[in-house]
Amino acid sequence: MLITAQADAEDVAGLISRTDKSITYFDIDLAGGAEWIALFRDNPSRTFAMEAPFGDSAFKVHELGAAVKHTKWISWLIDASPGGESRGVMKKVFSI
């Protein structure tokens, strides 16, 4: 299930709480802002993948990096930045 920035993070949190955690996982588009990073931080086991413009200076990539490291989450990070411009940022923040 792809959750995009057009959805409200609070509504998605409700959806997460009402779905079966053994069969329902989420691909979250983090471009919506900090509330989406908080949603991930509260639900790392329900998050299959995350997509964000990691190279965008307005995106809180360091906050996401701290949440990923804190939860020891291992899955897919999808770079939505044009032209691979965020490769250096991702290497630094996520040690990849």
Residue, then its C-alpha position, 0 to 999 in steps of 0.5 A: m500500500l503506497i501512502t502519499a503526501q496527499a494523505d493525512a499522517e493522522d488518518v494513516a496512523g489510524l489505518i495502521s492501527r486498524t489493519d492486520k500487522s502480520i499481512t499489511y505493510f506500508d510504502i510511505d512517501l515522506a515528502g509530506g514533512a516531519e509528521w511522516i518521519a514521526l509516523f515511521r518512527d512510531n511504526p517501523s515494523r509496519t513500514f516496508a519502504m520509504e520514498a523521499p527526495f533525500g537530496d532536497s535541502a528542505f527534507k529532514v534527512h538527518e532526522l530520518g537517519a536518526a529514526v532509522k538508526h534508532t529503530k534498527w530498521i532495514s528495508w527499502l529507501i527509495d530516492a525521489s531526487p532527480g538525477g541521483e543528486s542525493r547519493g552523497v547525502m545518503k552515503k553520509v546519513f545512512s552509511i551506505 
